[in-house]
Amino acid sequence: MPKHGPLLAIDYGKARTGLAVGHPLTGSAQPLEPMPSKNEDALVDALATAIKTWQPQALIVGLPLGGDGEDSPMSVVVRAFVEKLKSRFPDLAIEFQDERLTSVDAASRHQKRREQGRARAKEAAKLDSVAAALILESWMSAHQEAMS
């Protein structure tokens, strides 16, 4: 269980992948620029750059389970992607976080900001990274005792 240093969260999507960085000391996460993911090899290369930049203690990957908590078709895709990450980054801890409702929560937060005049339409492209930040904050909250 990582106790010190930053964590990177990944919200994998077929078209775009959200990325966020956070730290267990603060318990908060910041969205980073989302990455295109239509070419998985290019995505892994881009993630290698982010890993070199942020030097995370672990990757936290959102797992899109079905409403019943079982694997969904997309969670099978995410698990396969994580196997590629484990192969490329064998020394980096990778953990899953149930991401049910994080995309909905991210969209809802964006809509509220739009209604208040505090968000622009172009910020919608960053919703995947906002979801990644929510995934990371959920993971840190769930593992708070183990990290202290």
Secondary structure by P-SEA (a helix, b strand, c coil): cccccbbbbbbccccbbbbbbbbccccbbbbcbbbbcccaaaaaaaaaaaaaaccccbbbbbbbccccccccaaaaaaaaaaaaaaaacccbbbbbccccaaaaaaaaaaaaaaaacccccccccaaaaaaaaaaaaaaaaaaccccc
